[in-house]
Amino acid sequence: MENVYGNPHSQNISSKLTHDTVEHVRYRVLAHFRTCPEDYSVVFTAGSTAALKLVAEAFPWVSPSQESSGSRFCYLTDSHTSVVGMRMIATAMNIASIPVRPEEMESAEKRGAAAGDPDCQLPHLFCYPAQSNFSGTRYPLSWIGEVKSGRMCPVSAPGKWFVVLDAASYVSTSPLDLSVHQADFVPLSFYKIFGFPTGLGALLVHNRTAPLLRKTYFGGGTAAAYLAGEDFYIPRQSVVERFEDGTISFLDVIALKHGFDALERLTGGMENIKQHTFTLARYTYTALSSLRYPNGARVVRIYSDSEFSSPEVQGPIINFNVLDESGNVIGYSQVDKMASLHNIQVRTGCFCNTGACQRHLGISDEMVKKHLQAGHVCGDDVDLIDGQPTGSVRISFGYMSTLEDAQAFLRFIIAIRLCPSGGHPIPQATPGEAGAPPAESEAQNTMTVTMDGHSSSPEEDTRSNSRIWNDLPTAVDAVSLHPPVLKATRTQQTPSGRAAGVLDGGLGPHVVTNLYLYPIKSCAAFEVTRWPLGKQGLLYDRSWMVVNHNGICLSQKQEPRLCLIQPFIDLQQRIMVIKAKGMEPIEVPLEENGEQAQICQSKVCADRVNTSDCGEKISSWLSEFLGRPCHLIRQSSNFQRNAKKHGKGQSAGTTATLSLVNEAQYLLLNRSSVLELQQQLNASDENGKEKLFPMKDLISRFRANIIINGTSAFEEEKWDEISIGPLHFQVLGPCHRCQMICIDQKTGQRNQNVFQKLSESRERKVNFGVYLMYTSLDLSSPRFLSVGAQVLPVLKESIECHDLPASRKYQDVIS
């Protein structure tokens, strides 16, 4: 607002101002790490990853030859992916890369004594983190001097060792004194310290090491002179000018000054931040470690190399998995979804540190490869494979974290695992005493949560279930008590020749009870009794969606009030009428105006979609109601988005096309499945008050298209195909639920119990409803779905239901 900053590679006034300000920031960075320009140079990079890559590319590697055994690159296995990735550059130069486990560094001193030949100058490189980004373990900074002096050697190899100290995680909450611990290279990232600016890091290079670095590419600003017509290039003298290719992000660099000023003003310095964040972490660790189920089993398993005894050995990071009463891991994806419902953001997975993840979770190399074959890749939500975790949950504290934050997190863990009513205490402590573990008896009193005398005996469970069943006459009406007969009697109407798998309706026919479409993605449902099929599902289902000012799709997860926007489709007048409380109704044409529509691109479930803007009028209407700038867009009629889920035996040329839905054309829900969930939810709390979930309200949370009256809960997951009237559909699999089912579609209010109860009852899979695909792509003549249409399912071939004993069939019906 007050200055004009020009490109620093010039001599005008604004450029000189930029150059001088950037140089001042370099001094400020060095002062922050207690060193000076005489010892270190600051090379600004695009982040700590770019800094590590720069080291790997510029290090003076010596390839093996007849005269030399060659350089070595060693790295601690507890290292970030960006460190491990340096080995690819080393390998390209035929340099041996050797991973070193943390426990192996204990014997490094013996190897140092045996290395011999102090005159050998063969350069080797050792990289390790000052703090593990996985567990918060802090490795000794003394390793720097010991490795450089030769007293310690990561591997036995004659030569001279240089050290890269990966300080990205460490310096976010701790002071680093480079006047004492003089690493050759220190990569770091500034947003981990301040939260801003992203995409800006630095490589601190010791000036005694800088002359050894080699460089191949040269970019703008790095040349003293060069010729375009011949191979002539002279680099600039200083290491900074040689290695900062092109124009640096100078406005972000200048912002660093204000970051350092704010940090100092708010906290008094990094030493205070170190003590503050460690105290919070130790308090939380002590409380988490003390949590027990009534049977004595731990609630969480913490992955740590320390007991949080000192900030010298442990940073403010806690890595853990949540366990059930039997000691089984609850997948990190489920914990993540529950945390977001409590407005808590956690990091999950392996945190770009596969080495630490393998060591702490006991994942072998073979298991990693097996997980990949099973479809799991880094960063996805495949959290359990064969019951074993593929990753974990991580929380970390920064200088802005408070004791209230830590207690809110502990309340969340207690609420989801021990007492959903939230009535049990958590350890109360002041910041000064937060880290002190409670005495043995006190820990039992405050952290061991009992079930308030509720028996979990099989006899009492049976009586309780019987009472609930008898008190719910509607359940008897919806679910007949006759054991199912799984034999085909209507072979002519089955979608395939596997007639033996068809349910004959021994418990009464399956019929469609409700039909819903959702013209605007994440907005309210439009209920119909008969509706035409389109090429992408029910006609106009999810044809529109609301996006923010950046063109990003808004869902109820970010904006719950979307459910209060009610669209109505009028096929005769070819309009969609949109209503909301306090707003005048507004009309949108069903067909896009190809000449006037502004074409834009957006994303749905990682798929690129071509869309057109529906205009400023509806944009203003939505922005006023939601209180934020937004637009209504619709999928372009000439754009085709192919489904990722394929039917059995489906060829590539017959792939189903999708509207703006997430996964598939249709979603089917079974009333019997909803009834079972309703019975679990409509239980009295400890004060005797009923928490009622009406059937229709509960159905609306799952936002399905087709509702049927099934004969037993979750039988739909055993189906392979179904016929609805004359229409044939293939079942593509279960719908894996997210936090949106917690939102009351009438009010927009959240209730975490729905997701939590479904997670508990469904063995943490949180599947509810099944996806369908219409098997015929021929829509030359109109096709309709209607309420009251008969549904004929076909079982999967792998399920031998007719071999079940009658008692088991009966149990399935009333389960």
Order of alpha helices (4+ residues) and beta strands (2+ residues): alpha-beta-alpha-beta-alpha-alpha-beta-alpha-beta-alpha-beta-beta-alpha-beta-beta-beta-alpha-alpha-alpha-beta-beta-beta-alpha-beta-alpha-alpha-beta-beta-beta-alpha-alpha-alpha-alpha-beta-beta-beta-beta-beta-beta-beta-beta-beta-beta-beta-alpha-beta-beta-beta-beta-alpha-alpha-beta-beta-beta-alpha-beta-beta-beta-alpha
